[in-house]
Amino acid sequence: MPRHRFSWVKEPALLAALACGACGLWLVYIMPYGLFSGDEGVKLVQSLTLLENDWQSAAIPYRGADLDPGGEHLPLRPPFVWQHEDAWYGIYSMLFTSAGALAWEAGGLRAVFLLSWLGAATALVLLARLAKRAVGPKWATAVVVATAVASPLLLYGTLNFEHTWACAAVLGCLGLLARPGSTHRVWTAAGVLLGLGAAIRPELYAFSAGVIAFSLVLWGWRWETLRRLVWVGTGAVLVGGIDVISKAMMFGSFHPNLQVSGLPPTTYQINFTRLVPLEIQGLGLVLLSGALLIGWLPAMGKVSRLAKWMAGVVLVLTWARLAWLALAAVTPSVFSDTRTIIGLFAATPLAVLGLLRGAKTDRETGGSELGAACGAAAIGFVVAVVAILIPGFIGGLELGSRYLLPAVPLLLVAGADHLRGQEGKPYRRVAIATCLPLVALSLQATFENGISTYLIRQHTSRLLSGVEETGVEDVVTRHFWIPQLLAPLYFEKRIYLYPDDELLRRMLEKGRDRVVGVDLMVGIFSGDQVKVTRDRVVMKPGHVMSYRLWPSGQSESKSIDISEGP
């Protein structure tokens, strides 16, 4: 057997990717059963709908239609679903949710999470190959490990989110473009991967700006570059066109899960301050702009003193942040809440080093064309997303910035290339002294996001078990995200949003005098038509309660059990 078949064993970056992927698999199984966010729930309902309809339709059935034919209490509301010809459809990728349906059929909710984990593991393997070409095996290993433990990638691999596959598509696309001696078939294949990624996550349409920036830095301004981009565009349009045409044929219009703005002046500021900055507000914005200035100023040699000064600012800010965290750690409740860290650089401060890389590849930087191209692709993508995304659709409950997640490994490659270029230079000590606290901050952010993810999913898991324990089919709530979090029970329960007396009266007419309320109180109903009495507290905290319904004017003759459940 040829020896080269097992040559991958000698590649430390690839081995690191496989080891980190195995750790991600472990995370999938230690996380509680519940969902993290409502977006996950809507995607799961889309998947379950395909199974419920025997793969004949993507229209989401409404089990409560017998009491609510007008859909006034529909459990899933826009912008998470949209209406077409008196039917409701989820807004998320049919490609991803179809795969989720197959996963659910194979192994339930855990298998659905495994689908996202597979995307994260694939992204790490592709990153290992790309980073090796850009920065060599030693630094590539560091990039893979940093992406796994100092960014939200593996945490997203434990959730029903398609962003891990978006990362894999981007890394696969750039990996093909970076192959030496590539042909038009390879460039077209790179475009196909980009098109598939956009069909899964529509913000990847904006990665076209990243591909252009990547190509210009890697190949320069010449006709050959344009020819290659035409082949990439052909592949992307081929797949993206199929996605657009299929949606137009099914729904009469293209309805992406991404809404773009009319580009008002305030859009950029609002999106930037939410999606991008460091947790260190104010100075963090100055830091980011300074890093961009230093890294991308044409005359790099003339600003070496400014570069050292800015590195010192980074050093002071990061060590100050670490000191604050050390003081906060003595407080027992420092990780007791469920707040998540938002912002690309807030969740991965180490990625700031990618901005310092710049586009130069001369002896002064000591970097590679591919390292600079990765940084350019990341910046082009971030700028495009910040520009087109309207402020109202900037992530919701997330870890870091999920829309910008594909930029994280690329910035880490560029940052590694920057540090590699400082070997043998006086500036290297300053760079290392800056890098170490940034690593620590990134690890802290990952840990904090991991704890928050665990606590949130633990709560939603108890919510699911509490509602299921009642044995009552009718569930009511006044919080739009509750039906989303109850997605695994969507076709087992009749769930109503924003209930009123009229709805409860219809329940009584059907002989259904029991209802489960989530985060509800008896006093929310007027009592003009129906009396509502608390029957039993099923779960606290979480406020899952069982209620008895009585016709108005009738005495409540039955005994009431108000004992607490688990």
KAJOPE-V198585 format. One record per helix or strand. SS is the DSSP state (2 for helix, 1 for strand). FROM is the first residue (numbers start at 1). LEN is the number of residues. Records with the same first field share a line. If there is no record, write none. Layout:
SS: FROM-LEN, FROM-LEN
This chain:
2: 3-8, 12-19, 38-15, 94-56, 153-4, 163-15, 184-17, 202-18, 223-29, 265-11, 283-14, 300-29, 344-4, 349-8, 369-20, 402-19, 427-44, 480-6, 487-3, 501-9, 522-3
1: 81-4, 87-4, 260-1, 342-1, 389-1, 400-1, 474-4, 494-4, 514-5, 530-10, 544-8, 564-1
